[in-house]
Amino acid sequence: MSDEKTAECGSYARRKPSSIRLDRLDLENEMCVYCACGRIVALDRSEMQLKLSLGKELQCTECRNRRISEEIDFLNNLYDGLIDEESY
């Protein structure tokens, strides 16, 4: 058996080499963050450092998808004239 760091944000577990999942991220290149919704998510370290350097918020997939959907709805409403452009 070998000690292997699992994707559950820093926990260690003893695993047989045959039980290692291939769909896991490379654990050296991931970081765990809290999303505003309270989820703890393991994300790619270099991508997250880039987002932080650009001043972007770190989000889980669900929150990111919700935010993008709201932005698209806003732009559609703005384009359709449902929102006064000068008020924003």
N, C-alpha and C positions, 0 to 999 in steps of 0.2 A: 504494500500500500504506500501511497505517496501523499504528502501534505499538499493540498492545492487550495489556493484562494478561490472562493466561489464568487459568482456575480451578485450575491446578496449583500453587497456593499461592505466588504471587508471581513466577512466571517470566514473562518477556516473550517474545512471539513476533510476527513480522511476518505479517500476514494480509491477504488481500484482503477488502474489505467484504462480498462475497458469500459468503465462507466462514464468517462468524460464525454460531455455533449459537444458536438461540433458547432452548434449554433450559438455558443457563448462568445462574447467579445473578448479580445485580448486584455486580460485583467491589468496588465501594466499600463495600458493606454485608456483606461476608463476612470471616471470619477463619479462619486455619488453626490447628488444634489437634492435639496428639498424644493419641490415645486410650490407655488403659492397655494395650491389646493391641498397640500399636506402629503402628497405622494413622495416617496424616496425613489429616485430613478438613477440607474447606472447609465452614464452617457460617455461618449468618446471625449477624452481629455483635451485633445488639440482643438476640436471643434468648439468645445465649451470655453476654452481659454480665448479663442478668437471672438466668440459672442460676447464674453465679458469685456474684452478690450474695445469692442465696438459699442459698449454700453447697453447691450441687449439683455433682456431678462431670460434666465434659464427656465425652461418650461418642459413639462411632460408632454407626450404626444397629444393627449386629449385636450389639454389647455391650449396648446399651440394650434391645433385644428379648430378649436372654438374661436380663438382670436382671429385667425385668418378668415373664417366664415363671417364673423362680425364685420371685419374690414371690407370684405367683398360686398356684403349687404349694404354697408354704408356707402361705398362707391357706386353701387347700382342705384340706390335711392338718390344720391347726389346727381347722377347722370340723368335719371328719370324726372328730376325736378321736384321730388318730394321733400327735399331738404334745401333750405335757402343757403346758397354757397357763401354769401357774405357773413352769415352768422358763425362760420367756422374759420 
